[in-house]
């Protein structure tokens, strides 16, 4: 029996679908059963209502479980919300990891490349060689703390591996999560793109890599599950072309980055609500998050599909499920234009 946390999210949903396709018994720990009914409809999955922050609920969900993929987490790139991030990302991870240890279950803890650090403009970081200079925003800090919790329990006998995905796109992004970038770029004209670069991967490939880590991963070992390293500007141009829209004209310049970050932080001070465009997020997106998945390829058999396939499948899924209806109409009109 597999237990999956975060099963209504992009990665967790793809993990569940991969397990069901293999004929595995699957239980999903979900906070909102009604949401799970929509995200998991038609799948042979046992629903365990509960929250990773609720220790007794996690303990109950762990019954008869032999392996756990812990993909639940809270994500906001900014300076705010440290308490919520810590409650979900650290305390929730501790609940899941301790319950897995008591049950004798293997654990795959889903972390993030952001917990590791960054690469460089021409340098692909790996699990052992990375530049740690990354803004210490709430998400980064708590993902690092969560890894420390897991590794501490490995020392006590927990069989746990840590996977670190890059920026994931793919179908079954119900919320949507990282796919929100694709929806925004594909439905609006955004003249300026972030100035940095990142590694873009397919959630279906990361799901397969996570399950391989459950089967073949070494306890206490980190595995980067990444994809294509490219600039935000390049990706946004690809998405815009796929949607039949005009793409960005240029990356953000230094003064524009400073100005956007200042305005976002000012808005937070005035309203108490931190927008997505804040100084932490702007700084993060100006760095070069370039990584190598060599270890995962060699030890887990991790494989990635072409980026264009990921973009096409993700865009089609959003269109088929009504997330980009307006853009799809625009795209169809564009496609009928003469070359």
N, C-alpha and C positions, 0 to 999 in steps of 0.2 A: 504494500500500500504506500503510495506517495502522498505526501501532504504538500500543498502549494499555498503559500501566503501571497497576497497581492494578485489573486487570480482574475480580478476585473481590470487590472492594468495591462499595458501593452505586452510586457515580457511574460508576466504570469499567465495571461490568457493564451499566449503562444506555447508556453510550456505545457499547459493543460491539454491543448489540442494535440500536441506532439505525443503526449503520454496516452491519450485516448486512442489515437491512431495506431499506437503500438499494442493496444489491448491491455494496458496497465489499469489497475484499480487506483482511482484518484479521489482524494478528498481536498476540498478547497475551503480554507478559512476565510470568511468574508464578513465584512462589517454590515453590509446592506444586502440582505437576501433578495430584495426586489431588483436591485441592480444586477445581482448575479444571475437572476432569471433571464434578464435581457442579454447579458454578455456571454452566458454559457448555455443558452437555449439549444436543445437538440443534442447535448453532450451527456454521456453517461458519467456524471460526476456527483459525488456525495457532497452536499453543502453542510459545512459546520459553521453556524452563525457565531461570530465572535471577532474580537479585536486582538491584534498582537500585543496591545498594551494591557490586556486582561489575562493575567497569569493562569487562573483556573480554566478559562476558555481555551487557551493554548494547550494546557495539559490535557483537557478532554479531547481536543482535536488530534492529539498525538497518539491516541490509542491505536495499537496494531500497526503503527507506521514504521516502515523500514528506511525511508529516505525522505528528506525535506528539501524543497527549493524555497528559500526565503527571499521573495522579491518585493515584499511590502515595504514601503518607505514613504517619507514625506520629502518633497522636492520643491524648494523655492530658492533661486539664486539671488541672494541679497543679504543684507546685514541683520534683518529682523527675524523674529520667530525662533530664537535659539531654544527656548523652552519646549515648544512644540516639536521642533526637529529632534531634540534630545529625547523627548518622551517616546516618539515613534521609532526613530532610527537607532537609538542606543538601548533604551529600556525595553522596547519591543523586541529588538534582536536578542537581548539577554534572556527574555522570557522564552523565545523560540529555541535558542541554543541550549539553555539549561534543560528544557523539556526534552530536547533531542538527546542530550547526554543521558538523562535518566531512562529514556526509552531504548537506548542503544541504537538510535537511528543515525544514518549518515546525513550530514547537513551540507548543502551548497548555499553559501551566503552570497547574495548578490550585492556587490559594492558598486564602485564607479571609478572610472579613470580619474575623476576629480579627486578622489581620496589619495591617489598615488602622486600626482603632481602634473607636470607638463613636459612636452618635448621641446623642440625648437623649430625654427623655420625650415631647416634641412635635416633635423635630427629626430629620428623615431625612438622615443623612449621605450624601455621594456620594464619588466618587473623589478629589475635590480639597478638599472641605470636611468635615473629620472631627475629632472630639475624640480625640487620641491617648492619652488617659488610660485605659489598660487594664492590668490586672495583668500584669507581665512574666513570666508563667509560661513553662515550657520550650517549649510548643507555640507560643505567640505569638512568642517570641524567635526560634525557628528558622524559622518561616514567613516572618518578615521577612528573615532572613538568606538564605533560599532565593530570595526575590524579588530581593534585591540581586545574587545570583549570576547570575540570568537577565538582569537589566537590564545587568549588566556585559558579558555575552556579546552582547547586542543591539548594544552599542557596537562589537563586533568583527565584526558582520555577521549575527548570528543573527536570523532572522525569528521572533520570539516575541511572543505576547500572554499576558497574565495574566488569568485569570478568578477572581473571588472569590465563591464561593457563600455563601449563608446557611445556615441549619440545614435540612438536606435530609431529606425523608421520601419514600417511594415504594416500589414493588415491587422485588424482586430484591435485598433487603437481607439477604444470606445470613448474615452474621456473628452477629447484626446489629450495625450501627454506630450511627448516630444513631437508628435505629428502636427501639433498646433502651429509649429513653425511652417510646415508645408502648407497648411490651410491658409495661413496669413499671406505667405508669399504668392500662393496660387490664386488668391482672390482679391488682392489689393496691389496697387503699384507702390512699391517701396523703393525709392530712388537710390538709397544708400544701404549697403550691407555692412555687417561687422567686418573688422579689418583682420581678424585672426584666421586660424585654420583649426580643423578638428577632424576626428576620425568618425566616419559614418558607417554604420553597420545595419544589417537586417535583423529584426527581432526574431525571425524564424531561425536564422543561423545561430544567434546567441542562445535561443532556447535549446537547440541541439547541442551546443557546446556546454551548456549548463548541465544537461542530462549526462553528457559524457564525463563531466567532472564528478557527478554523483557516482558514476560507475568506475572510473579509472583515475580520478584525481588523487594526488598525494595529500595526506592530512597536513594542514597548515600552509599549503602552497597557494600562491596567487596565480591566476591565469587571466591575462588580458584577452578579451573577446572583442576584437575591433574589426575594422573594415578598410575602407578607402580613406586615405588622408588627403584632404583638399581644403581650399579656402572657402569660407562662408560665401564669398562673392561668386565663386564658381558654382557652388551648390545652388544658390538662389537663382542664378541664371538658368541652370538646368531645370529647376522646378518651374520657373516662369515660362520657359519654352514648352514644357510638357503641358502646362495649363493654357497655352495659347495667349500669353500676356507678355507685356514688356517687362524685362528684367531690370535689376538695379543698374545704375549707371557707373557706380564707383564704390569702393569701400569708404567707410567713415574715416575722416582725417583726424589728426590729434585734437584740434580745437573743438571739432564736433563731438568727439568722444567725451571730452571734459564737460562741454556744455550739457549734453544729454544726461551724464551722470549727476551733475549738479542739480539739474531740474528734477530728476527723479528723487534724489535725496531730499530736496526742498519740499517736494510734494509729500513725502513721508513725514517730515517734521510738522507740516501744517495739518495733515489729515489723519495721521496714524496708519495710513495704508501705503505700503511700499509697492510701487509699480514694478512691472517686469524690467523696465528700463531704469535701472539704478546704477550707482557707481560700481558696485561689486559685479553686476552682470556685464556692464560695459567693459570693465577691466578683464573679466574672464573671457569675453568674446574677442578681445584684442590679442590674446595669447595664442600660442601654437600648440594645440592639444594633439600632437602627432605620436602615434604609438605603433608598436610591432606586436603581432600575435604569434610570433615564432614558437614560443614555448607551448601555447595551446595547440598549434598545428602539429608539433612534434609529439606531444605527450597525450593529447586528447583526440587527435584527428580532426581538429576544428577546420572547417572549410567555409568559404564565403562565396556568395553569388555576385554577379556583376551589379554595380551600383545602378545602372539604368533599369535593370529588372526590378530592383527594390523600389525605385522611384515610381515606375509604371504601376506596379502592383499596389503600392500604397495609395497613389492618387486614384486609381480605379476603385479601391475599397472605399475611400472617402466619398467618391462620387456616387457609388452605388448605395451608400447608406445616408445620403442626403446632407453631408457636411459641406460639400462644395457645389451645390446645385446651381447657384448663380454663375460660378466660374465655369462649370461644365457647359452651360449654354453659350457663354462667351467663347469658350474653347472651340465648340462646334462651329460657331460663326467664323472664327479665325481659320479653322481648318478648311473652310470652303472658299477662302480667298485664293486667288491665283498666286502661284509661287513668284 
